[in-house]
Amino acid sequence: MVAEKLVRDLIPQIIRDSGTEPVFREYGSEEEYKRSLLAKLEEEVAELKAADTDEKRAEEIADVLEVVDAIAYVFGIKTEDIERIKTKKFRERGGFFCGYILKMD
């Protein structure tokens, strides 16, 4: 079985420039693309969780944000709408900066 994963847009050319011809395909449907992006988000979050230095964490956070931007794009969600909702939720419920852990039964 051949493994497949979604890669950044310039990766095929970077591989070519290194002297190898990449074997890749474009997504078959919009639904496949959406599933691939959501799987990529899980992959990047796992890499963030495994990161053991601030430099690696910053790199993985950048990757997570890049994937989130692509997910918003493919679902047709505007950045302005995300920021508006984020701001509203922050005003109404706060952020995650205090570190409160709610005890639940």
FIZA-906504 format. One record per residue: residue number from 1; residue in three letters; y, z negated, x of N, C-alpha, C in turn. Coordinates in steps of 0.1 Angstrom, whole numbers. Layout:
<rs>
  mitor  sekol   n.yy   n.zz   n.xx  ca.yy  ca.zz  ca.xx   c.yy   c.zz   c.xx
    NUM    ala      Y      Z      X      Y      Z      X      Y      Z      X
...
</rs>
This chain:
<rs>
  mitor  sekol   n.yy   n.zz   n.xx  ca.yy  ca.zz  ca.xx   c.yy   c.zz   c.xx
      1    met    -12      0      8      0      0      0     13      0      9
      2    val     22      8      5     35      9     13     45     -1      6
      3    ala     51     -9     15     61    -18     10     74    -11      8
      4    glu     81    -14     -2     94     -8     -5    104    -19     -7
      5    lys    117    -17     -2    127    -27     -6    141    -19     -6
      6    leu    149    -24    -14    163    -18    -15    170    -22     -2
      7    val    177    -12      4    185    -14     16    199    -10     14
      8    arg    208    -14     23    222    -10     22    223      5     24
      9    asp    234     10     18    237     24     17    236     32     31
     10    leu    240     26     41    241     32     54    229     31     63
     11    ile    219     24     58    207     21     66    199     34     69
     12    pro    197     43     60    190     56     63    197     63     75
     13    gln    210     64     75    217     71     86    216     63     99
     14    ile    217     50     98    216     42    110    202     44    116
     15    ile    191     45    108    178     48    113    177     61    120
     16    arg    183     71    113    184     85    119    191     85    132
     17    asp    202     78    133    210     77    145    202     71    157
     18    ser    192     63    153    184     56    164    173     65    168
     19    gly    171     78    162    161     87    166    149     88    158
     20    thr    149     81    147    137     81    138    141     86    124
     21    glu    133     94    118    135     99    105    130     88     94
     22    pro    139     83     86    135     73     77    127     79     65
     23    val    118     71     60    111     75     48    117     66     37
     24    phe    124     72     28    130     65     17    131     73      5
     25    arg    134     67     -6    136     74    -19    147     68    -26
     26    glu    153     75    -35    163     69    -44    156     63    -56
     27    tyr    163     54    -63    157     48    -75    153     58    -85
     28    gly    143     56    -93    138     65   -103    145     64   -116
     29    ser    150     52   -119    158     50   -132    168     39   -130
     30    glu    177     38   -139    187     28   -138    180     14   -139
     31    glu    170     13   -148    163      1   -149    156     -4   -136
     32    glu    150      6   -129    144      3   -116    154     -2   -106
     33    tyr    166      4   -106    177      0    -97    181    -14   -101
     34    lys    183    -17   -113    186    -31   -117    176    -41   -113
     35    arg    163    -38   -115    152    -47   -111    153    -48    -96
     36    ser    155    -37    -88    156    -38    -74    167    -47    -69
     37    leu    178    -46    -76    190    -54    -72    187    -69    -74
     38    leu    181    -72    -86    178    -86    -89    168    -91    -79
     39    ala    158    -83    -75    148    -87    -65    155    -89    -51
     40    lys    165    -80    -48    172    -82    -36    180    -95    -36
     41    leu    186    -98    -47    193   -111    -48    184   -123    -45
     42    glu    172   -123    -50    162   -133    -47    159   -133    -33
     43    glu    157   -122    -27    154   -121    -12    166   -127     -4
     44    glu    178   -123     -7    190   -128      0    192   -143     -2
     45    val    189   -148    -14    190   -163    -16    180   -170     -8
     46    ala    168   -165     -7    157   -171      1    161   -171     15
     47    glu    167   -160     20    172   -160     34    183   -170     36
     48    leu    192   -172     26    203   -182     27    197   -196     28
     49    lys    187   -199     20    180   -212     20    174   -215     33
     50    ala    169   -204     40    162   -206     53    171   -206     65
     51    ala    184   -202     63    193   -201     74    195   -215     80
     52    asp    196   -216     93    196   -229     99    209   -231    108
     53    thr    218   -222    107    231   -224    114    242   -219    105
     54    asp    254   -224    107    265   -220     99    268   -205    100
     55    glu    266   -199    112    267   -185    114    258   -177    105
     56    lys    245   -181    105    235   -174     97    238   -176     82
     57    arg    242   -188     78    246   -191     64    257   -182     60
     58    ala    267   -180     68    279   -172     65    274   -157     63
     59    glu    265   -153     72    260   -139     71    252   -137     58
     60    glu    244   -147     54    236   -146     42    244   -147     30
     61    ile    254   -156     30    264   -157     19    270   -143     17
     62    ala    274   -137     27    280   -123     26    271   -113     20
     63    asp    258   -114     24    248   -105     18    246   -108      3
     64    val    246   -121     -1    244   -125    -15    256   -119    -23
     65    leu    268   -121    -18    280   -116    -25    280   -101    -26
     66    glu    275    -94    -16    274    -79    -16    265    -75    -27
     67    val    253    -82    -28    244    -78    -39    249    -82    -53
     68    val    256    -93    -54    262    -97    -67    273    -86    -71
     69    asp    280    -81    -61    290    -70    -64    283    -58    -70
     70    ala    272    -54    -63    264    -43    -68    258    -45    -82
     71    ile    253    -57    -84    248    -60    -97    258    -59   -108
     72    ala    270    -64   -105    281    -63   -115    284    -49   -118
     73    tyr    285    -41   -107    288    -26   -108    278    -19   -117
     74    val    265    -21   -114    255    -14   -121    254    -18   -136
     75    phe    258    -31   -139    258    -35   -153    271    -32   -160
     76    gly    280    -26   -152    293    -23   -158    303    -34   -160
     77    ile    301    -45   -153    309    -57   -154    321    -56   -144
     78    lys    333    -57   -148    344    -56   -140    347    -69   -132
     79    thr    351    -68   -120    354    -79   -111    365    -88   -118
     80    glu    375    -82   -124    385    -90   -131    379    -99   -142
     81    asp    369    -93   -149    363   -101   -160    355   -113   -154
     82    ile    348   -110   -143    341   -121   -136    350   -132   -132
     83    glu    361   -128   -126    371   -138   -121    377   -146   -132
     84    arg    380   -139   -143    386   -146   -155    376   -156   -161
     85    ile    363   -152   -162    353   -162   -167    351   -173   -157
     86    lys    351   -170   -144    349   -180   -134    360   -190   -135
     87    thr    373   -185   -136    384   -194   -136    384   -203   -149
     88    lys    380   -197   -160    379   -204   -173    369   -215   -172
     89    lys    357   -212   -166    347   -222   -165    351   -233   -155
     90    phe    358   -230   -145    362   -240   -135    372   -249   -142
     91    arg    382   -244   -149    391   -252   -156    385   -261   -166
     92    glu    375   -256   -174    368   -264   -184    358   -274   -179
     93    arg    351   -270   -168    339   -278   -164    339   -282   -149
     94    gly    349   -276   -142    350   -279   -128    341   -270   -120
     95    gly    340   -273   -107    332   -265    -98    319   -273    -94
     96    phe    315   -271    -81    303   -278    -76    307   -284    -63
     97    phe    319   -289    -61    324   -294    -49    321   -309    -47
     98    cys    320   -317    -58    318   -331    -57    303   -335    -54
     99    gly    294   -327    -57    280   -330    -55    274   -339    -65
    100    tyr    278   -339    -77    272   -348    -87    258   -343    -91
    101    ile    249   -352    -91    235   -348    -95    233   -356   -108
    102    leu    231   -349   -119    229   -355   -132    214   -359   -134
    103    lys    212   -372   -138    199   -377   -140    195   -373   -154
    104    met    183   -368   -156    178   -363   -169    164   -369   -171
    105    asp    161   -373   -183    148   -377   -186    139   -366   -191
</rs>
